[in-house]
């Protein structure tokens, strides 16, 4: 499997960051303790030698023997010595929590942490390799890797956090003969929060809920379709789907994971069929698609995904919690490295599964049927995405009663299929799927032995089917009408919300739309004063002035016992020309609502920035 350069770079970055996360703090601790102990040993030996030389009644030979003994057994080694004759010497220097004991323990802990980190890295790489070597062991590999990396990350955070706190005292104490209690407290609190996040995340359970927008198709509503799918499942010697769900997404899929459809949670094997795609596929082409999906059921692909999917979701939630948990982010590269390796293994396995399912479908129906279905599905998906992207990019509000995405696609697919853009898109096109990453369509065509000419793609994409399976679904028209209505209504709402970010506004109609999502928000200040945040800027009633958004380059909320304030950095230079001009918006009395105020200011400021950036782009009608 060829890895894209971006993925290779990402993997290399994760590996380097993992090395830093595992080894940097322990290595710094070990290096510091070695350096400090060498200095302590030299000072101790020099001091004890002076005392020995000062002994008047001691013979020179004994003096030399004692000095040689202390040179051979300095404080850095005596704490680990088991020599009975050195017991008094050891007890005098290695009392628990003494300086010598602390450096001895820090050196030992940092050394064994480095060793453990090396073992952990080898284990992570080994479990990742296991996911590549044997598909049947992927689940076991991931669960083992999940448990190992999460627990090891929490343990590493505890140990390295303790090292960081220890270093925050001793580095300044050793080199500058003073220490900062504030620094120690800050580091200690950061470590405590990070450890809490890491440990709590291990025991947190995340609900994995798969959704599909569609409606159930009963056997009474499509008896011939159910019969056909059962017959194909019988030929493949696999259990047929328990449920068939019809929707308007541009894909087909099967799953054995619980699937929420409307108010129902479906269990067992479920087949999702796309009604828009069934309208353009003839029955043989659709049968090839069904055969492909049933092949996933036969091969255990869906069962594996159903088991592994929730674990992946929980692991990703844990990674997110670690990254956003302050100091806990230090250990996140180890989790990221394992996840990246495993994702590459899954992608390779998914690629092989898709090729195998295509070959089974070609054998079950015909190579031509599966090849033509791939072209039609890819063409429809590409063009529908193009249409929706263009519609969403328009700066006029859509009317849900006349939007008609399905109509746009149906009317424009033929002209699009004859364009140069179509051929360019189809060279790298793939068939969309909600759970797997599919190989590019040309590779899949070669896999089933169909070397279609690129100039034939357009004719295949618009070829009208003689008979379709959608004609055999009695409720198809009603289902499609309901789903398209809901989809277009949500599309129009999302588009309208985006317009609230794009409009300046320039007209009364545009202003009314923007104000629907960004109305003026007033916050009470000290006395009867107020501060109002609007799409125009920030206005204070005390001085009747408005700081317009265009006059703002940056904002910073400052808390003070004399009254909170919002510090505004302006685009222009200050009077001396030595830096940016700044001003303050006084917010005395704003205490309980300060978080809400900051959130509102942030949202309105972001809207203004997006609007100005949008104005710099070419406008579409």
C-alpha positions in Angstrom: 0.0 0.0 0.0 1.5 3.4 -1.1 1.3 6.0 1.7 0.6 9.6 0.6 3.4 12.0 1.4 1.1 13.9 3.8 0.4 10.7 5.7 4.0 9.8 5.8 4.9 13.2 7.1 2.1 13.0 9.7 3.4 9.6 10.9 7.0 10.9 11.1 5.8 13.9 13.1 3.8 11.7 15.5 6.8 9.5 16.0 9.1 12.4 16.8 6.6 14.0 19.1 6.1 10.6 20.8 9.9 10.3 21.4 9.9 13.8 23.0 6.8 12.9 25.1 8.4 9.7 26.4 12.0 10.7 26.8 12.5 14.5 27.1 11.6 15.0 30.8 13.2 11.8 32.1 16.3 12.5 30.1 16.5 16.1 31.4 16.0 14.8 34.9 18.6 12.1 34.5 21.1 14.6 33.0 20.5 17.1 35.7 20.9 14.6 38.5 24.1 13.2 37.0 25.5 16.8 36.7 24.4 17.8 40.2 25.7 14.6 41.8 29.1 15.0 40.2 29.3 18.5 41.7 28.0 17.3 45.1 30.6 14.4 45.0 33.4 16.8 44.3 32.4 19.2 47.0 31.9 16.4 49.5 35.3 14.7 48.7 37.1 18.1 48.9 35.5 18.9 52.3 36.1 15.4 53.8 39.7 15.4 52.6 40.3 18.7 54.4 38.9 17.3 57.6 41.0 14.2 57.3 44.1 16.2 56.6 43.3 18.3 59.7 43.4 15.1 61.9 46.8 15.5 63.8 47.1 12.1 65.3 46.2 10.1 62.2 49.1 8.4 60.3 49.6 9.6 56.7 48.9 6.1 55.3 45.5 6.0 57.1 44.7 9.5 55.9 45.4 8.5 52.3 43.4 5.3 52.7 40.3 7.1 54.0 40.5 9.7 51.3 40.8 7.0 48.7 37.7 5.3 50.2 35.6 8.4 49.9 36.8 9.0 46.4 35.7 5.4 45.5 32.4 5.7 47.4 31.1 9.2 46.9 27.6 10.2 48.0 26.2 9.5 44.6 26.9 5.8 45.0 26.6 5.2 48.7 22.8 5.1 48.9 22.7 2.0 46.6 25.7 0.3 48.4 25.0 -2.9 50.4 28.5 -2.9 52.1 27.8 -3.6 55.8 31.0 -1.6 56.8 29.4 1.5 55.1 26.2 1.4 57.1 27.0 4.4 59.3 28.2 6.4 56.3 25.1 5.4 54.4 22.7 6.2 57.2 24.3 9.6 57.7 23.9 10.7 54.1 20.9 8.7 52.8 18.2 9.6 55.3 14.9 9.7 53.6 14.1 13.0 51.9 17.7 14.3 52.4 19.3 16.0 49.5 21.5 13.0 48.7 18.5 10.6 48.9 16.4 12.8 46.6 19.1 13.0 43.9 19.7 9.2 44.2 16.0 8.5 43.9 15.5 11.0 41.0 18.4 9.5 39.1 17.0 5.9 39.6 13.4 6.8 38.7 14.4 8.8 35.7 16.7 6.0 34.4 14.0 3.3 34.8 11.5 5.7 33.3 13.7 5.9 30.2 13.9 2.1 30.1 10.1 1.8 30.5 9.5 4.4 27.9 11.7 2.4 25.4 9.7 -0.8 26.2 6.4 1.1 25.8 7.5 2.4 22.4 8.6 -1.0 21.2 5.2 -2.4 22.4 3.3 0.2 20.6 5.1 -0.4 17.4 4.8 -4.2 17.9 1.0 -4.0 18.4 0.8 -1.7 15.4 2.7 -4.2 13.3 0.4 -7.0 14.6 -2.6 -5.1 13.1 -0.8 -5.2 9.8 0.2 -8.8 10.0 -3.1 -10.5 10.8 -6.5 -9.0 10.2 -8.2 -11.5 12.7 -6.0 -10.1 15.5 -6.8 -6.4 14.8 -9.5 -6.2 17.5 -7.2 -7.9 20.0 -4.3 -5.7 19.0 -6.3 -2.5 19.3 -7.9 -3.3 22.7 -4.4 -4.3 24.0 -2.9 -1.1 22.6 -5.8 1.0 23.8 -5.4 -0.3 27.4 -1.6 -0.1 27.3 -1.3 3.4 25.9 -4.1 4.9 28.0 -2.8 3.4 31.3 0.9 4.0 30.4 0.1 7.6 29.5 -1.6 8.2 32.8 1.3 6.6 34.6 3.8 8.6 32.6 2.0 11.8 33.5 2.2 10.9 37.2 5.9 10.1 37.1 7.0 12.8 34.7 4.7 15.3 36.6 6.6 14.4 39.8 9.9 15.0 38.0 8.7 18.3 36.7 7.7 19.5 40.2 11.0 18.3 41.6 12.9 20.0 38.9 11.0 23.3 39.4 12.5 23.4 42.9 16.0 21.9 42.4 17.0 23.5 39.1 16.7 27.1 40.6 17.9 26.0 44.0 21.1 24.3 42.5 22.1 26.9 40.0 20.8 30.1 41.6 20.6 29.1 45.3 17.0 30.1 45.5 13.6 28.8 44.5 10.2 30.1 43.5 7.2 28.8 45.5 4.9 30.2 42.9 6.6 28.2 40.1 6.4 25.0 42.2 2.7 25.6 43.0 1.8 26.3 39.3 3.6 23.3 38.0 2.1 21.1 40.8 -1.4 22.3 40.1 -0.9 21.8 36.3 0.3 18.2 36.9 -2.6 17.5 39.3 -5.1 18.6 36.7 -3.4 16.7 34.0 -3.3 13.5 36.0 -7.0 13.9 36.9 -7.9 14.2 33.3 -5.8 11.3 32.2 -7.1 8.9 35.0 -10.7 10.0 34.8 -10.7 9.5 31.0 -9.7 5.9 31.4 -12.9 5.1 33.3 -15.2 7.3 31.3 -17.6 5.4 29.0 -18.6 7.0 25.7 -21.9 6.1 23.9 -21.2 5.1 20.3 -24.4 5.8 18.3 -24.6 5.2 14.5 -27.3 7.2 12.8 -28.8 6.9 9.3 -31.3 9.2 7.7 -33.9 7.0 6.0 -37.0 4.9 6.5 -37.5 1.2 6.9 -38.6 -0.8 3.9 -40.8 -3.7 4.9 -41.2 -6.9 2.9 -44.8 -5.9 2.1 -43.6 -2.7 0.5 -40.9 -4.4 -1.6 -41.5 -8.2 -1.8 -39.4 -8.7 -5.0 -36.5 -6.7 -3.7 -36.4 -8.7 -0.4 -36.7 -11.9 -2.4 -33.8 -10.9 -4.7 -31.5 -10.0 -1.8 -32.3 -13.2 0.1 -31.6 -15.2 -3.0 -28.2 -13.5 -3.5 -27.4 -14.0 0.2 -28.2 -17.7 -0.2 -25.9 -18.0 -3.2 -23.1 -16.4 -1.1 -24.0 -18.7 1.8 -24.5 -15.9 4.3 -27.3 -14.7 6.4 -29.5 -12.1 4.7 -30.0 -8.6 6.2 -32.6 -8.3 8.9 -33.5 -4.7 7.9 -33.5 -2.7 4.7 -33.4 1.1 5.1 -34.0 3.4 2.2 -32.5 6.9 2.2 -31.3 9.7 -0.2 -27.6 9.6 0.7 -25.3 8.9 -2.3 -24.1 5.5 -1.0 -25.0 1.9 -0.1 -23.7 0.2 3.0 -24.3 -2.7 5.4 -23.7 -2.8 9.1 -24.1 -5.2 12.0 -23.7 -2.4 14.6 -26.9 -0.9 16.2 -28.2 1.7 13.8 -30.5 4.5 14.8 -33.1 5.4 12.1 -35.6 8.0 13.1 -36.9 6.9 16.5 -35.9 3.3 16.1 -32.6 1.5 16.9 -32.1 -1.4 14.5 -30.1 -4.4 15.5 -28.7 -7.2 13.5 -27.7 -7.0 9.8 -29.0 -3.8 8.1 -28.7 -2.9 4.4 -28.9 0.8 3.5 -30.0 1.5 -0.1 -30.0 4.9 -1.8 -33.2 5.7 -3.7 -31.7 8.4 -5.9 -29.0 5.9 -7.0 -31.5 3.1 -7.5 -33.2 5.3 -10.0 -30.2 5.5 -12.2 -29.0 1.9 -11.8 -30.6 -0.8 -13.8 -31.4 -4.0 -11.9 -28.3 -5.8 -12.9 -26.1 -2.9 -11.8 -28.0 -2.6 -8.5 -27.6 -6.4 -8.0 -23.9 -6.0 -8.3 -23.9 -3.3 -5.6 -26.1 -5.6 -3.4 -23.6 -8.4 -4.0 -20.7 -6.2 -3.0 -22.4 -5.3 0.3 -23.5 -8.9 1.0 -19.9 -9.9 0.4 -18.9 -7.7 3.3 -21.4 -9.6 5.5 -20.0 -12.9 4.3 -16.4 -11.9 4.9 -17.1 -10.8 8.5 -16.2 -7.2 7.6 -19.3 -5.7 9.2 -19.0 -7.9 12.3 -15.4 -6.7 12.8 -16.4 -3.1 12.3 -19.3 -3.5 14.8 -16.9 -4.7 17.4 -14.0 -2.4 16.7 -16.0 0.8 16.0 -17.1 1.6 19.6 -13.5 1.1 20.8 -12.2 3.5 18.2 -14.7 6.1 19.2 -13.9 5.8 22.9 -10.1 5.9 22.2 -10.6 9.1 20.1 -12.6 10.7 22.9 -9.8 9.9 25.3 -7.3 11.4 23.0 -9.4 14.6 22.7 -9.7 14.8 26.5 -6.0 14.4 26.9 -5.2 17.0 24.3 -7.5 19.6 25.9 -6.6 18.7 29.5 -3.8 21.2 30.0 -0.5 19.5 30.9 -2.0 16.1 30.0 -1.4 17.1 26.4 2.3 16.2 27.0 1.6 12.5 26.6 -0.9 12.7 23.7 1.7 12.1 21.0 2.0 8.5 22.2 -1.7 8.0 21.7 -1.6 9.8 18.4 1.3 7.6 17.2 -0.6 4.4 17.9 -3.8 5.7 16.4 -2.1 6.7 13.2 -0.4 3.4 12.8 -3.6 1.5 13.4 -5.5 3.8 11.0 -3.0 3.0 8.3 -3.5 -0.7 9.0 -7.3 -0.3 8.8 -7.1 1.7 5.6 -5.0 -1.1 4.0 -7.4 -3.7 5.2 -10.4 -1.7 4.0 -8.8 -1.4 0.6 -8.3 -5.1 0.4 -11.8 -5.8 1.6 -13.2 -3.5 -1.1 -11.3 -5.2 -3.9 -12.4 -8.6 -2.6 -16.1 -7.6 -2.4 -15.9 -6.2 -5.9 -14.5 -9.4 -7.3 -17.2 -11.4 -5.5 -19.9 -9.1 -7.0 -18.4 -9.4 -10.4 -18.5 -13.2 -10.2 -22.0 -13.2 -8.7 -23.5 -10.9 -11.4 -20.9 -9.7 -14.0 -17.8 -7.6 -14.2 -19.6 -5.2 -16.5 -22.5 -4.7 -14.0 -20.2 -3.8 -11.1 -18.0 -1.6 -13.3 -21.0 0.3 -14.6 -22.5 0.7 -11.2 -19.2 2.2 -9.9 -19.1 4.7 -12.7 -22.7 5.8 -12.2 -22.5 6.0 -8.4 -19.2 8.0 -8.6 -20.6 10.3 -11.3 -23.8 11.0 -9.3 -21.9 11.6 -6.0 -19.4 13.9 -7.7 -22.1 16.0 -9.4 -24.4 16.1 -6.4 -21.5 17.4 -4.2 -20.7 20.0 -6.9 -24.3 21.2 -7.1 -24.7 21.3 -3.3 -21.4 23.2 -2.9 -22.5 25.7 -5.6 -25.9 26.2 -4.0 -24.3 26.6 -0.5 -21.9 29.2 -1.9 -24.6 31.4 -3.2 -25.2 34.7 -1.4 -29.0 34.7 -1.8 -31.3 33.0 0.7 -32.9 29.8 -0.6 -36.6 29.1 -0.6 -37.2 25.6 0.6 -40.3 25.3 -1.6 -38.3 25.8 -4.8 -34.8 24.6 -3.8 -35.0 21.2 -5.6 -31.5 19.7 -5.2 -32.7 16.5 -6.7 -34.1 18.3 -9.7 -30.8 20.3 -10.2 -28.9 17.0 -10.2 -31.2 15.2 -12.6 -31.3 18.1 -15.1 -27.6 18.8 -15.0 -25.9 15.4 -14.8 -26.0 14.8 -18.6 -24.3 18.2 -19.5 -21.8 17.6 -16.7 -21.0 14.1 -17.9 -20.0 15.6 -21.3 -17.6 18.2 -19.7 -13.9 18.1 -19.3 -14.4 18.7 -15.5 -16.3 15.4 -15.3 -13.4 13.4 -16.8 -10.8 15.1 -14.5 -13.0 14.4 -11.5 -13.6 10.7 -12.4 -9.9 10.0 -12.7 -9.6 10.3 -8.9 -13.2 9.6 -7.9 -14.3 7.1 -5.4 -17.6 5.7 -4.2 -18.7 7.4 -1.0 -19.2 5.2 2.1 -19.9 6.2 5.7 -17.7 3.7 7.5 -14.8 2.8 5.1 -12.3 4.5 2.9 -12.7 3.1 -0.6 -9.9 2.9 -3.3 -10.2 5.2 -6.3 -12.7 4.1 -8.9 -10.1 3.4 -11.7 -8.3 1.0 -9.5 -11.5 -0.8 -8.7 -12.3 -1.1 -12.4 -9.0 -2.7 -13.1 -9.5 -5.0 -10.1 -12.6 -6.6 -11.7 -10.9 -6.8 -15.1 -12.8 -4.0 -16.8 -10.6 -1.6 -18.6 -13.2 1.0 -19.4 -12.1 3.9 -21.6 -12.3 7.3 -19.9 -14.3 8.7 -22.8 -17.0 6.1 -22.2 -17.6 7.2 -18.6 -20.0 10.0 -19.6 -22.2 7.7 -21.7 -22.3 5.1 -18.9 -23.2 7.8 -16.3 -26.3 9.0 -18.2 -27.4 5.7 -19.7 -31.1 5.3 -18.8 -32.0 2.0 -17.1 -34.6 -0.2 -18.6 -35.9 -1.4 -15.2 -34.9 -0.4 -11.7 -35.4 -1.8 -8.3 -36.9 1.5 -7.1 -39.9 0.7 -9.2 -40.4 -2.4 -7.0 -40.5 -0.3 -3.8 -44.1 0.8 -3.3 -43.2 3.5 -0.8 -40.2 4.8 -2.6 -41.7 8.0 -4.0 -43.3 8.9 -0.6 -40.1 8.2 1.3 -38.0 10.2 -1.1 -40.4 13.1 -1.0 -40.3 13.2 2.8 -36.5 12.8 3.0 -35.8 15.4 0.4 -38.1 17.9 2.0 -36.4 17.5 5.4 -33.0 17.5 3.8 -33.6 20.7 1.8 -35.2 22.4 4.8 -32.1 21.7 6.9 -29.8 22.6 3.9 -31.6 26.0 3.6 -31.4 26.6 7.4 -27.7 25.9 7.4 -27.2 28.1 4.3 -29.1 30.9 6.0 -27.0 30.6 9.1 -23.9 30.9 6.9 -25.3 34.0 5.3 -25.5 35.6 8.7 -21.7 35.3 8.7 -21.2 36.5 5.1 -23.5 39.6 4.9 -22.0 42.9 6.0 -25.1 43.6 5.8 -25.7 46.0 2.9 -29.5 46.0 2.7 -32.4 46.0 5.1 -33.2 42.4 4.1 -29.7 41.3 4.8 -29.6 43.2 8.1 -32.8 41.5 9.2 -31.3 38.1 8.5 -28.1 38.8 10.3 -29.9 40.2 13.3 -31.9 37.0 13.5 -28.7 35.2 14.4 -26.8 38.1 16.0 -29.2 40.4 17.8 -27.8 43.2 20.0 -26.9 41.8 23.5 -26.9 44.2 26.5 -24.9 43.7 29.7 -25.5 45.7 32.9 -22.5 47.5 34.4 -22.1 49.5 37.6 -24.9 51.8 38.4 -27.2 52.2 35.4 -24.5 51.9 32.8 -24.6 49.2 30.2 -22.4 47.8 27.4 -24.0 46.6 24.2 -22.4 44.1 21.8 -23.9 44.2 18.3 -22.9 43.5 14.7 -21.6 47.1 14.5 -19.3 47.0 17.4 -19.2 47.5 21.2 -21.1 50.4 22.6 -20.9 51.8 26.2 -23.7 53.9 27.6 -21.4 55.8 30.0 -19.7 57.8 27.2 -22.1 57.1 24.4 -19.3 55.8 22.1 -19.1 52.8 19.9 -15.9 50.9 19.1 -16.5 49.5 15.6 -15.3 46.1 14.7 -13.2 47.5 11.8 -11.3 49.6 14.4 -10.3 46.4 16.3 -7.3 44.3 15.6 -7.3 42.2 18.9 -9.2 42.0 22.2 -8.1 41.0 25.7 -10.3 40.8 28.8 -8.5 42.2 31.8 -9.7 41.4 35.4 -8.9 43.8 38.2 -10.0 44.6 41.7 -10.5 48.2 40.5 -12.9 47.0 37.8 -12.7 44.8 34.7 -11.9 46.1 31.3 -11.7 45.1 27.7 -8.3 46.1 26.2 -8.7 46.9 22.5 -5.7 46.8 20.1 -6.3 48.9 17.1 -4.9 48.5 13.6 -3.1 51.8 13.5 0.1 52.8 15.3 0.1 54.8 18.6 0.9 58.5 18.7 4.7 57.8 19.1 4.7 55.3 16.2 6.4 52.7 18.5 3.6 50.1 18.6 -0.1 49.4 18.1 -2.6 51.9 19.5 -4.7 50.5 22.4 -7.7 51.6 24.3 -9.8 50.4 27.2 -13.5 49.7 27.4 -14.3 50.0 31.1 -16.6 47.2 32.4 -16.9 48.0 36.1 -19.6 45.9 37.7 -19.4 43.1 35.1 -18.6 40.1 37.3 -21.0 37.2 37.1 -21.7 37.7 33.4 -18.1 38.0 32.4 -17.9 34.5 30.8 -21.1 35.1 28.8 -19.8 38.6 27.8 -16.5 37.1 26.5 -18.4 34.4 24.6 -20.7 37.0 22.9 -17.8 39.3 22.1 -15.8 36.4 20.7 -18.8 35.2 18.5 -19.6 38.7 17.1 -15.9 39.4 16.5 -15.5 36.1 14.7 -18.6 36.9 12.6 -17.1 40.2 11.5 -13.8 38.6 10.6 -15.4 35.9 8.5 -17.6 38.5 6.8 -14.6 40.7 5.8 -12.7 37.6 4.6 -15.7 36.6 2.5 -15.7 40.0 0.9 -12.2 39.4 -0.4 -13.3 36.3 -2.3 -14.9 36.3 -5.7 -18.7 36.6 -5.3 -21.1 34.1 -6.9 -24.6 34.9 -8.0 
